[in-house]
Amino acid sequence: MPLIDTHVHLNFATFEEDFAAVRSRWQEAGVVQLVHSCVEPTEFATTQALADRCPELSFAVGLHPLDVHKWERDAAIALIRQHTQSDPRVVAIGELGLDFYKADNVAHQQDLCRAQMELAIALDKPVIIHCRDAAEPLRDLIVAVNQSRGQRLRGVMHCWSGTPTETQWFLDLGFYISFSGIVTFKKATTVQASAKLVPAERLLIETDCPFLAPVPRRGKRNEPAFVSHVAAAVAALRETAVEAIAAQTTANARRLFGLATLPVETVPGTLV
């Protein structure tokens, strides 16, 4: 039952001491490929080094909305462009987006978000979007970018927690919707409702590790192996077999990110 974890942060310090064991566990759980996201373009070297060790790892380059205050627009975009064009393992721009929770830099977030979206269209890459408390302005921004560029931005709403109405907005714009461990939480009824309505061909799963570990691992450090729990929860909500969810989300991830079927044969527990 091959699985793809479409959003991980493995370059965080919490994985330094036992990375080989973490990798062995995700292989044993059936995770055959992963997409590593990025919060700042300065993470490129460390993420690239992880991909050198783990051929099943592809990655994105971008600037997270909570980190835009550290960057001037032109410098950030130039560096993201440079990194994206320098390595074929870069499969997306992101994570980018809007986060208006306690935000006082709305205009700067919107400026950097739009610039990254325009770059993604120019480079023909999908985007990985973070959105918190900003679904309507984000929708409007995507519409504006599409109209100004004369092309449709493509990508995924990652770690999605929006309402069914908001979910439909982004489906109508052509986006994939990715669910994380939140979908396993008992009180996450809005997320669960959204997980039921996403068409099968637009559905993705992720861990967003090391954050948001799913039930029954909630409260622990999250890791890619736990994406199997997300798959099981989504399958239960949609009243289908977990094998069907695994097959569909794996096919969807490969289609969106242009992933090869299996980059290399890997041996559990080893690093190349």
ZAFIDO-337866 format. One record per atom (N, C-alpha, C, O): residue in one letter; x, y, z. Coordinates in steps of 0.05 Angstrom, whole numbers, padded with zeros to 5 digits, always signed. Atoms other than C-alpha are relative to their C-alpha. Example, Ala and Ser with C-alpha at 12.3 -4.5 7.8 and 13.67 -1.06 7.14 Angstrom:
A+00018-00024+00000;A+00246-00090+00156;A+00018+00024+00000;A+00039+00024+00013;S-00016-00024-00001;S+00273-00021+00143;S-00015+00022+00014;S-00005+00044+00018;
//
This chain:
M+00017-00024+00000;M+00000+00000+00000;M+00018+00025+00000;M+00023+00036+00021;P-00018-00024+00000;P+00045+00057-00024;P-00014+00025+00007;P-00037+00030+00000;L+00010-00025-00010;L+00035+00124+00008;L+00019+00022-00007;L+00044+00018-00009;I-00017-00024+00004;I+00061+00194-00008;I-00007+00020+00021;I-00030+00029+00022;D+00004-00022-00019;D+00069+00245+00048;D+00007+00025-00014;D+00030+00030-00020;T-00004-00023+00017;T+00060+00310+00011;T+00009+00025+00014;T+00011+00046+00002;H-00010-00024-00014;H+00084+00357+00065;H+00014-00008+00026;H+00002-00016+00045;V-00016+00006-00024;V+00141+00346+00114;V+00020+00023+00004;V+00027+00038-00014;H-00022-00018-00007;H+00193+00388+00150;H+00020-00017+00015;H+00020-00017+00040;L-00018+00018-00012;L+00249+00339+00163;L+00027+00013+00007;L+00044+00000+00020;N-00025-00013-00006;N+00305+00390+00169;N+00000+00014+00027;N+00019+00027+00034;F+00001-00012-00027;F+00282+00412+00238;F+00017-00016+00020;F+00022-00040+00016;A-00020+00012-00019;A+00328+00397+00297;A-00011-00025+00013;A+00004-00042+00022;T+00012+00023-00015;T+00279+00348+00328;T+00005-00027-00014;T+00002-00048-00001;F-00005+00025+00014;F+00298+00296+00275;F+00030-00006-00002;F+00038-00027-00013;E-00029+00003+00004;E+00374+00303+00280;E+00011-00026+00012;E+00027-00040+00000;E-00012+00022-00015;E+00388+00248+00331;E-00009-00027-00011;E+00006-00047-00009;D+00010+00026+00008;D+00345+00192+00301;D-00011-00001-00028;D-00030-00015-00034;F+00010-00002+00027;F+00336+00209+00228;F-00001-00028-00014;F-00020-00034-00028;A+00000+00026+00013;A+00356+00139+00204;A-00023-00017+00009;A-00035-00031-00007;A+00023+00016-00010;A+00304+00107+00249;A-00026+00011-00011;A-00045-00004-00017;V+00024-00013+00011;V+00251+00157+00226;V-00004-00009-00029;V-00026-00016-00037;R+00002+00009+00027;R+00267+00139+00154;R-00008-00029-00002;R-00025-00037-00019;S+00007+00028+00000;S+00264+00065+00168;S-00029-00004+00006;S-00042-00021-00006;R+00029+00003-00007;R+00195+00073+00200;R-00018+00009-00023;R-00038-00004-00028;W+00018-00008+00021;W+00167+00112+00141;W+00001-00021-00023;W-00019-00026-00036;Q-00001+00021+00020;Q+00192+00058+00093;Q-00016-00024+00008;Q-00030-00036-00009;E+00016+00023-00010;E+00162+00003+00136;E-00030+00006-00002;E-00045-00013-00005;A+00028-00008+00001;A+00096+00042+00136;A-00010+00002-00029;A-00034+00007-00033;G+00009-00001+00027;G+00095+00042+00060;G+00003+00028-00013;G-00008+00032-00035;V-00004-00027+00011;V+00115+00115+00049;V+00022-00001-00021;V+00046-00004-00013;V-00020+00003+00021;V+00150+00112-00018;V+00012+00026-00011;V+00033+00026-00022;Q-00010-00026+00009;Q+00157+00186-00033;Q-00010+00021+00020;Q-00030+00018+00033;L+00007-00022-00018;L+00155+00252+00006;L+00006+00026-00015;L+00024+00027-00031;V-00005-00027+00010;V+00151+00325-00012;V+00007+00018+00025;V-00009+00021+00043;H-00010-00016-00022;H+00192+00369+00035;H-00006+00029-00006;H+00002+00040-00026;S+00006-00028+00003;S+00165+00439+00044;S+00021+00018+00012;S+00040+00008+00025;C-00020-00019-00007;C+00203+00502+00059;C-00013+00025+00013;C-00034+00034+00004;V+00011-00025-00013;V+00191+00562+00106;V+00016+00024-00008;V+00005+00047-00007;E-00017-00022+00010;E+00249+00605+00081;E+00019-00011-00022;E+00028-00034-00020;P-00018+00010+00021;P+00293+00600+00018;P+00028-00007+00011;P+00042-00021-00003;T-00026+00007-00012;T+00354+00596+00064;T+00001-00029+00009;T+00022-00039+00015;E+00000+00028-00007;E+00332+00525+00080;E+00009-00018-00024;E+00012-00042-00020;F-00005+00016+00024;F+00351+00503+00009;F+00023-00020+00004;F+00020-00043-00003;A-00024+00017-00002;A+00420+00475+00026;A-00005-00024+00018;A+00002-00047+00011;T+00005+00022-00018;T+00397+00433+00085;T-00020-00020-00012;T-00018-00044-00008;T+00020+00017+00013;T+00337+00407+00047;T+00012-00016-00023;T+00006-00040-00026;Q-00013+00013+00022;Q+00379+00391-00013;Q+00018-00023+00011;Q+00020-00044-00002;A-00017+00021-00012;A+00427+00352+00032;A-00017-00024+00008;A-00008-00047+00006;L+00018+00023-00007;L+00368+00310+00058;L-00008-00015-00025;L-00008-00040-00024;A+00007+00014+00025;A+00347+00295-00013;A+00024-00016-00011;A+00020-00036-00024;D-00024+00015+00008;D+00419+00273-00028;D+00001-00026+00015;D+00009-00047+00004;R-00001+00024-00017;R+00412+00223+00029;R-00024-00019-00006;R-00022-00043-00003;C+00026+00014+00003;C+00340+00202+00012;C-00011+00005-00028;C-00025+00025-00031;P+00009-00005+00027;P+00326+00195-00062;P-00031+00001-00003;P-00041+00011-00024;E+00029-00001+00001;E+00251+00187-00047;E-00011+00028+00007;E-00035+00032+00007;L+00008-00027-00009;L+00250+00260-00024;L+00003+00020-00022;L+00024+00024-00033;S+00000-00023+00017;S+00230+00316-00070;S-00006+00024+00018;S-00013+00021+00041;F+00004-00022-00018;F+00223+00387-00045;F-00009+00025-00014;F-00008+00028-00038;A+00009-00026+00009;A+00196+00457-00051;A+00018+00022+00010;A+00033+00017+00030;V-00014-00023-00010;V+00227+00525-00043;V-00019+00024+00000;V-00033+00029-00019;G+00019-00023-00002;G+00188+00585-00018;G+00004+00015+00026;G+00023+00010+00041;L-00001-00017-00024;L+00174+00635+00037;L-00027-00001+00014;L-00048+00008+00003;H+00024+00003-00017;H+00122+00621+00092;H-00010+00028+00008;H+00006+00046+00013;P+00011-00026-00007;P+00075+00679+00108;P+00009+00010+00028;P+00011+00034+00032;L-00008-00009-00027;L+00098+00680+00181;L+00030+00008+00001;L+00040+00017+00021;D-00028-00007+00001;D+00170+00692+00158;D+00005+00023-00020;D+00028+00031-00024;V-00005-00021+00020;V+00159+00747+00106;V+00011+00025+00012;V+00024+00041-00002;H-00011-00024-00012;H+00177+00801+00156;H+00030+00002+00000;H+00042+00023+00004;K-00030+00001+00001;K+00250+00779+00150;K+00011+00007-00027;K+00035+00009-00031;W-00009-00001+00028;W+00252+00790+00075;W-00010+00024-00015;W-00033+00033-00010;E+00008-00020+00020;E+00250+00844+00022;E-00009-00016-00025;E+00003-00036-00032;R+00013+00015+00021;R+00208+00823-00037;R+00019-00009-00022;R+00020-00033-00028;D-00016+00007+00023;D+00258+00825-00094;D+00022-00020+00007;D+00028-00038-00008;A-00021+00018-00009;A+00313+00790-00054;A-00011-00028+00003;A+00001-00048-00005;A+00012+00026-00004;A+00266+00734-00034;A-00006-00014-00026;A+00000-00038-00030;I+00008+00012+00026;I+00239+00723-00104;I+00024-00009-00017;I+00024-00030-00029;A-00024+00007+00015;A+00308+00724-00135;A+00012-00026+00010;A+00021-00043-00006;L-00012+00024-00012;L+00333+00671-00087;L-00017-00025-00005;L-00007-00046-00011;I+00017+00023+00006;I+00272+00626-00096;I+00002-00008-00029;I+00003-00032-00035;R-00003+00006+00028;R+00278+00631-00171;R+00027-00015-00005;R+00027-00035-00019;Q-00026+00013+00004;Q+00352+00614-00169;Q+00001-00028+00010;Q+00010-00046-00005;H+00000+00027-00011;H+00343+00554-00124;H-00018-00019-00016;H-00011-00042-00022;T+00018+00017+00015;T+00283+00528-00163;T+00011-00010-00026;T+00007-00032-00034;Q-00011+00006+00026;Q+00320+00530-00228;Q+00026-00016+00001;Q+00036-00026-00019;S-00026+00012-00003;S+00383+00499-00200;S-00001-00030+00006;S+00019-00044+00004;D+00001+00028-00008;D+00357+00430-00180;D-00027-00012-00009;D-00048-00001-00002;P+00025+00011+00010;P+00306+00386-00216;P-00017-00014+00021;P-00041-00021+00016;R+00016+00012-00022;R+00284+00357-00149;R-00019+00020+00013;R-00036+00013+00029;V+00019-00020-00010;V+00248+00423-00134;V-00025-00003-00017;V-00025+00002-00041;V+00025+00006+00014;V+00176+00405-00152;V-00022+00020+00005;V-00044+00017-00007;A+00021-00019-00007;A+00138+00464-00124;A+00012+00026+00011;A+00035+00026+00020;I-00007-00024-00014;I+00141+00535-00098;I-00017+00000+00026;I-00041-00003+00025;G+00015+00000-00025;G+00123+00539-00024;G+00016-00010+00023;G+00038-00020+00020;E+00028-00007-00002;E+00101+00539+00025;E-00003+00031+00002;E+00011+00044+00016;L+00007-00028+00001;L+00072+00607+00012;L-00029+00003+00009;L-00043-00017+00014;G+00028-00003-00007;G+00005+00638+00031;G-00005+00024+00017;G+00010+00044+00017;L+00009-00021-00018;L-00031+00682+00080;L-00006-00011+00027;L-00020-00032+00029;D+00006+00008-00028;D-00035+00676+00156;D-00007+00026+00015;D+00011+00040+00023;F+00009-00025-00013;F-00077+00732+00187;F-00006-00004+00029;F-00018+00014+00041;Y+00004+00004-00028;Y-00079+00702+00256;Y+00020+00017+00015;Y+00044+00013+00014;K-00016-00019-00015;K-00053+00759+00300;K+00020+00015-00019;K+00041+00024-00009;A-00019-00013+00019;A-00021+00789+00237;A-00003+00030+00000;A-00025+00041+00002;D-00001-00029+00003;D+00000+00862+00231;D+00015+00008-00025;D+00022+00031-00028;N-00015-00006+00024;N+00035+00856+00164;N-00015-00011-00024;N-00003-00023-00042;V+00017+00011+00020;V-00023+00838+00119;V+00009+00008-00029;V+00011-00009-00046;A-00008-00009+00026;A+00001+00880+00060;A+00025-00014-00010;A+00028-00021-00033;H-00025+00013+00008;H+00071+00851+00061;H-00004-00030-00006;H+00007-00040-00025;Q+00007+00028+00006;Q+00043+00780+00065;Q-00012-00003-00028;Q-00004-00020-00043;Q+00013+00002+00026;Q-00001+00793+00005;Q+00019+00005-00023;Q+00018-00008-00044;D-00020-00007+00021;D+00056+00824-00035;D+00018-00024-00005;D+00022-00031-00029;L-00018+00023+00004;L+00103+00765-00023;L-00014-00025-00010;L-00004-00040-00026;C+00016+00023+00010;C+00048+00714-00034;C-00005+00003-00030;C-00001-00016-00045;R+00005-00004+00028;R+00029+00745-00100;R+00025-00004-00017;R+00024-00016-00039;A-00025+00003+00015;A+00101+00749-00123;A+00008-00029-00004;A+00017-00036-00025;Q-00007+00028+00002;Q+00112+00676-00108;Q-00019-00015-00019;Q-00011-00033-00034;M+00019+00012+00018;M+00048+00656-00144;M+00007+00007-00029;M+00006-00011-00047;E-00008-00008+00028;E+00070+00695-00206;E+00025-00014-00009;E+00027-00022-00032;L-00024+00015+00007;L+00138+00662-00203;L-00007-00029-00007;L+00004-00040-00025;A+00008+00027+00005;A+00105+00594-00199;A-00012-00004-00028;A-00006-00023-00042;I+00012+00001+00027;I+00065+00608-00262;I+00022+00003-00021;I+00023-00012-00041;A-00021-00005+00019;A+00127+00634-00297;A+00018-00025-00003;A+00028-00031-00025;L-00018+00024+00001;L+00167+00571-00279;L-00015-00026-00004;L-00003-00047-00004;D+00017+00023+00004;D+00108+00524-00290;D+00003-00020+00023;D+00007-00044+00019;K-00001+00016-00024;K+00110+00498-00218;K-00027+00003+00015;K-00039+00024+00015;P+00022-00003-00019;P+00052+00482-00171;P+00008+00015+00025;P+00032+00017+00031;V-00005-00013-00026;V+00046+00520-00106;V-00010-00017+00023;V-00030-00031+00020;I+00009+00012-00025;I+00040+00494-00035;I-00009+00023+00017;I+00007+00040+00025;I+00011-00024-00013;I-00006+00542+00002;I-00008-00006+00029;I-00022-00025+00035;H+00008-00001-00028;H-00012+00555+00076;H-00021+00022+00003;H-00018+00044-00007;C+00021-00020-00003;C-00077+00591+00095;C-00012-00003+00028;C-00022-00024+00036;R+00013+00000-00026;R-00100+00610+00165;R-00015+00027+00003;R-00003+00048+00000;D+00017-00024-00005;D-00157+00659+00179;D+00002+00019-00024;D+00001+00044-00020;A-00003-00017+00024;A-00150+00685+00107;A-00011-00012-00025;A-00001-00006-00047;A+00009+00014+00024;A-00190+00641+00060;A-00011+00019-00021;A-00005+00016-00045;E+00012-00018+00020;E-00230+00697+00027;E+00021+00018-00014;E+00020+00019-00038;P-00020-00016+00014;P-00172+00744+00014;P+00019-00016-00017;P+00029-00007-00037;L-00017+00017+00016;L-00130+00686-00010;L-00014-00008-00026;L-00002-00008-00047;R+00015+00006+00024;R-00184+00665-00058;R+00000+00023-00020;R+00005+00020-00044;D+00000-00024+00017;D-00189+00736-00084;D+00027+00005-00013;D+00029+00014-00036;L-00027-00004+00010;L-00113+00740-00092;L+00006-00020-00023;L+00017-00012-00043;I-00005+00020+00021;I-00111+00675-00133;I-00015+00008-00025;I-00005+00007-00047;V+00016-00009+00023;V-00167+00701-00178;V+00014+00023-00014;V+00016+00024-00039;A-00013-00023+00011;A-00129+00766-00188;A+00025-00008-00015;A+00031+00003-00037;V-00024+00010+00013;V-00064+00730-00205;V-00007-00014-00026;V+00006-00010-00047;N+00008+00014+00024;N-00099+00684-00254;N-00008+00020-00023;N-00001+00016-00046;Q+00009-00019+00020;Q-00131+00743-00289;Q+00023+00017-00011;Q+00024+00022-00035;S-00022-00017+00009;S-00068+00785-00292;S+00020-00016-00017;S+00032-00005-00036;R-00019+00016+00015;R-00025+00728-00318;R-00012-00015-00024;R+00002-00025-00041;G+00012+00014+00022;G-00076+00698-00365;G+00004-00030+00001;G+00001-00044-00019;Q-00004+00028-00004;Q-00061+00629-00336;Q-00010-00007+00028;Q-00014+00010+00045;R+00011+00009-00026;R-00088+00587-00279;R+00022-00011+00018;R+00036-00030+00011;L-00018+00010-00020;L-00046+00578-00218;L-00009-00028+00009;L-00033-00033+00011;R+00007+00027-00009;R-00043+00505-00196;R+00015-00007+00025;R+00036+00004+00030;G-00014+00007-00024;G-00026+00474-00130;G-00018-00014+00020;G-00039-00025+00013;V+00014+00014-00022;V-00050+00448-00063;V-00004+00018+00024;V+00014+00034+00031;M+00005-00013-00026;M-00082+00477-00001;M+00008-00020+00021;M-00005-00040+00025;H-00011+00020-00017;H-00040+00443+00050;H-00011+00002+00029;H-00019+00024+00038;C+00010+00001-00028;C-00060+00422+00121;C-00027+00014+00002;C-00030+00031+00019;W+00024-00016+00003;W-00129+00445+00103;W-00018-00003+00024;W-00023-00025+00034;S+00018-00001-00023;S-00176+00466+00159;S-00024+00018-00005;S-00038+00026+00013;G+00022-00018+00007;G-00227+00508+00121;G-00027-00014+00001;G-00029-00038+00003;T+00027+00010+00000;T-00302+00501+00120;T-00006-00013-00027;T+00009-00009-00046;P+00007+00011+00026;P-00337+00462+00065;P-00005+00021-00021;P+00002+00017-00045;T+00004-00022+00019;T-00357+00528+00032;T+00027+00010-00010;T+00030+00014-00034;E-00027-00009+00008;E-00284+00551+00032;E+00014-00021-00017;E+00028-00015-00036;T-00012+00022+00015;T-00262+00483+00008;T-00009+00001-00029;T+00007-00002-00048;Q+00011-00001+00027;Q-00308+00490-00052;Q+00012+00024-00016;Q+00016+00021-00040;W-00013-00022+00014;W-00278+00558-00069;W+00026-00009-00014;W+00030-00003-00038;F-00026+00007+00011;F-00209+00528-00079;F-00002-00024-00019;F+00014-00026-00037;L+00005+00021+00020;L-00236+00466-00114;L-00008+00013-00026;L+00001+00004-00048;D+00009-00014+00024;D-00270+00513-00163;D+00023+00013-00015;D+00022+00017-00039;L-00024-00012+00012;L-00202+00545-00175;L+00020-00021-00010;L+00041-00014-00020;G-00017+00021+00010;G-00172+00478-00192;G+00020-00012+00019;G+00037-00027+00011;F-00020+00008-00019;F-00134+00465-00128;F-00006-00028+00011;F-00028-00037+00012;Y+00001+00025-00017;Y-00119+00399-00093;Y-00003+00009+00029;Y+00004+00031+00036;I+00004-00005-00028;I-00137+00395-00020;I+00014-00022+00016;I+00009-00046+00011;S-00015+00020-00016;S-00090+00361+00030;S-00008+00001+00029;S-00009+00022+00041;F+00008+00002-00028;F-00110+00336+00098;F+00022-00012+00016;F+00036-00031+00008;S-00021+00007-00019;S-00064+00327+00157;S-00012-00016+00024;S-00035-00024+00023;G+00009+00013-00024;G-00070+00295+00226;G-00024+00013+00013;G-00038+00000+00029;I+00024-00014-00011;I-00123+00347+00243;I-00025-00015-00006;I-00044-00015+00010;V+00025+00014+00008;V-00174+00304+00206;V-00006-00023+00019;V-00029-00033+00019;T+00004+00022-00020;T-00165+00251+00261;T-00010+00010+00027;T-00018-00006+00044;F+00007-00011-00026;F-00182+00298+00318;F-00031-00001+00003;F-00046+00006-00015;K+00029+00005-00005;K-00250+00285+00350;K-00016+00025-00005;K-00039+00023-00015;K+00016-00024+00002;K-00272+00358+00350;K+00004+00014-00027;K-00008+00036-00031;A-00005-00013+00026;A-00248+00374+00279;A-00022-00007-00020;A-00016-00016-00042;T+00023+00008+00017;T-00317+00365+00250;T-00001+00016-00026;T-00010+00005-00046;T+00000-00015+00025;T-00309+00421+00199;T+00019-00011-00020;T+00013-00014-00043;V-00020+00013+00017;V-00246+00390+00172;V-00010-00026-00011;V-00006-00033-00035;Q+00010+00026+00008;Q-00279+00322+00170;Q-00022+00003-00021;Q-00023-00013-00040;A+00021-00005+00020;A-00338+00351+00131;A+00013+00007-00027;A+00004-00002-00048;S-00014-00007+00025;S-00290+00380+00080;S+00013-00024-00012;S+00013-00027-00037;A-00013+00024+00010;A-00253+00314+00074;A-00020-00019-00015;A-00012-00034-00032;K+00020+00016+00013;K-00318+00281+00053;K-00008+00010-00028;K-00016-00005-00045;L+00010-00011+00025;L-00333+00329-00004;L+00020+00003-00022;L+00013+00007-00045;V-00021-00003+00020;V-00266+00334-00040;V-00002-00023-00020;V-00002-00046-00012;P+00000+00021+00020;P-00269+00296-00106;P+00025-00018+00003;P+00047-00008+00010;A-00022+00019-00003;A-00224+00234-00105;A+00025+00009-00014;A+00047+00006-00004;E-00023-00008+00017;E-00179+00262-00160;E+00014+00025+00010;E+00034+00033-00002;R-00013-00024-00011;R-00163+00324-00118;R+00009-00003+00028;R+00017+00016+00041;L-00005+00006-00028;L-00149+00291-00052;L+00030-00007+00005;L+00042-00022-00010;L-00027+00007-00008;L-00080+00290-00018;L+00001-00003+00030;L-00017+00006+00044;I-00004+00003-00029;I-00054+00270+00050;I+00029+00007+00007;I+00047+00007-00010;E-00026-00009-00009;E+00005+00294+00092;E+00001-00003+00030;E-00018-00008+00043;T-00003-00001-00029;T+00034+00296+00161;T+00005+00029+00010;T-00003+00036+00032;D-00010-00026-00009;D+00062+00368+00164;D+00019-00004+00024;D+00021+00013+00042;C-00018+00006-00023;C+00113+00335+00211;C+00022+00021+00001;C+00031+00031-00019;P+00006+00014-00025;P+00138+00348+00262;P-00024+00009+00016;P-00027+00003+00039;F+00024-00011-00013;F+00072+00383+00278;F-00024-00018-00004;F-00024-00035-00022;L+00027+00010+00005;L+00001+00358+00287;L-00001-00030-00003;L-00014-00040-00022;A+00001+00029+00002;A+00012+00284+00300;A-00029-00009+00002;A-00045+00001+00018;P+00027+00010+00000;P-00052+00245+00285;P-00006-00018+00024;P+00012-00029+00036;V+00009+00021-00018;V-00092+00203+00333;V+00007-00027-00013;V+00001-00030-00037;P-00004+00002-00029;P-00068+00155+00362;P+00027+00010+00010;P+00035+00003+00032;R-00026-00010-00008;R-00001+00192+00364;R-00001+00029+00009;R+00019+00042+00012;R+00003-00029-00006;R-00029+00260+00382;R+00015+00007+00025;R+00015-00007+00046;G-00016-00010-00022;G+00016+00300+00428;G+00029-00008-00002;G+00046+00002+00013;K-00028+00009+00004;K+00079+00264+00404;K+00012+00016-00024;K-00002+00030-00039;R-00013-00010+00024;R+00129+00287+00352;R-00012-00015-00024;R-00013-00039-00025;N+00011+00012+00024;N+00098+00275+00284;N+00023-00009-00018;N+00045+00003-00018;E-00020+00009+00019;E+00136+00237+00230;E-00015-00013-00024;E-00038-00020-00021;P+00013+00009+00024;P+00122+00212+00159;P-00015-00027+00002;P-00035-00031-00011;A+00014+00026-00003;A+00103+00141+00180;A-00029+00003+00008;A-00045-00014+00002;F+00027-00004-00011;F+00042+00170+00214;F-00021+00008-00021;F-00044+00011-00015;V+00020-00007+00021;V+00011+00190+00147;V-00019-00023-00005;V-00041-00019-00016;S+00018+00023+00003;S-00019+00120+00147;S-00025+00004+00017;S-00046-00005+00010;H+00023-00005-00017;H-00064+00143+00204;H-00019+00021-00013;H-00043+00019-00010;V+00016-00019+00015;V-00087+00202+00162;V-00016-00014-00022;V-00039-00009-00026;A+00014+00015+00022;A-00103+00156+00104;A-00023-00017+00011;A-00044-00018-00001;A+00022+00017-00012;A-00143+00110+00150;A-00023+00017+00008;A-00046+00009+00005;A+00022-00017-00009;A-00183+00168+00179;A-00016+00010-00024;A-00041+00011-00023;V+00014-00009+00024;V-00199+00196+00110;V-00017-00022-00012;V-00039-00017-00021;A+00014+00023+00011;A-00219+00127+00086;A-00026-00005+00016;A-00047-00010+00005;A+00023+00004-00017;A-00266+00119+00145;A-00022+00021-00004;A-00045+00015-00006;L+00019-00022+00004;L-00298+00187+00134;L-00014-00003-00027;L-00038+00003-00030;R+00011+00003+00027;R-00309+00172+00060;R-00012-00027-00005;R-00021-00033-00027;E+00012+00027+00001;E-00332+00101+00074;E+00011-00016-00023;E-00004-00027-00040;T-00014+00015+00021;T-00281+00069+00029;T+00024-00014+00012;T+00030-00009+00035;A-00023+00015-00010;A-00221+00023+00036;A+00024+00018+00001;A+00028+00035-00016;V-00024-00016-00003;V-00156+00052+00060;V+00018-00004-00023;V+00033+00014-00031;E-00016+00006+00023;E-00122+00018+00002;E-00008+00018-00024;E+00009+00026-00040;A+00009-00017+00021;A-00165+00059-00045;A+00009+00029+00004;A+00017+00043-00015;I-00010-00027-00006;I-00146+00124-00010;I+00030+00002-00005;I+00039+00021-00016;A-00029+00000+00005;A-00073+00105-00012;A+00006+00001-00030;A+00023+00017-00039;A-00005+00001+00029;A-00075+00089-00087;A-00008+00027-00013;A+00007+00037-00030;Q+00009-00025+00012;Q-00115+00152-00104;Q+00018+00023+00007;Q+00026+00039-00011;T-00016-00023-00008;T-00074+00201-00063;T+00029-00002-00011;T+00042+00018-00016;T-00026+00003+00012;T-00009+00171-00088;T+00000+00008-00029;T+00018+00022-00038;A+00003-00008+00028;A-00032+00179-00160;A-00003+00030-00003;A+00009+00043-00021;N+00004-00029+00001;N-00055+00250-00146;N+00026+00015+00005;N+00032+00035-00008;A-00025-00014-00007;A+00011+00270-00114;A+00019-00002-00023;A+00033+00018-00029;R-00019+00002+00023;R+00051+00243-00172;R-00009+00017-00023;R+00008+00029-00037;R+00010-00017+00022;R+00006+00280-00221;R+00006+00029+00005;R+00016+00043-00012;L-00003-00028-00007;L+00008+00347-00185;L+00030+00008-00001;L+00037+00029-00012;F-00028-00008-00004;F+00083+00347-00169;F+00018-00011-00022;F+00042-00006-00021;G-00017+00011+00021;G+00107+00309-00230;G+00021-00020+00010;G+00043-00020+00001;L-00019+00018-00013;L+00139+00255-00187;L+00002-00026-00017;L-00017-00036-00028;A-00005+00026+00013;A+00170+00194-00220;A-00013-00022+00017;A-00016-00019+00041;T+00014+00022-00014;T+00137+00128-00201;T+00015-00009+00025;T+00004-00010+00047;L-00018+00007-00022;L+00195+00104-00158;L+00028+00008-00008;L+00040-00004-00025;P-00026-00010+00009;P+00259+00144-00162;P+00023-00021+00001;P+00039-00023-00017;V-00021+00020-00003;V+00304+00088-00135;V-00011-00021+00018;V-00031-00017+00032;E+00005+00020-00021;E+00301+00024-00096;E+00015+00007+00025;E+00039+00013+00024;T-00013-00007-00026;T+00315+00038-00023;T-00003-00023+00019;T-00023-00038+00018;V+00000+00021-00020;V+00330-00008+00034;V-00007+00012+00027;V+00006+00031+00036;P+00008-00011-00026;P+00294+00005+00100;P+00023+00003+00019;P+00039-00016+00023;G-00020-00004-00021;G+00339+00035+00152;G+00027+00009-00010;G+00045+00014+00006;T-00026-00008+00011;T+00395+00055+00105;T-00001+00028-00011;T-00022+00037-00019;L-00002-00026+00013;L+00419+00122+00081;L+00021-00002-00022;L+00042-00014-00018;V-00019+00001+00022;V+00453+00132+00014;V+00018+00024+00003;V+00036+00027-00014;
//
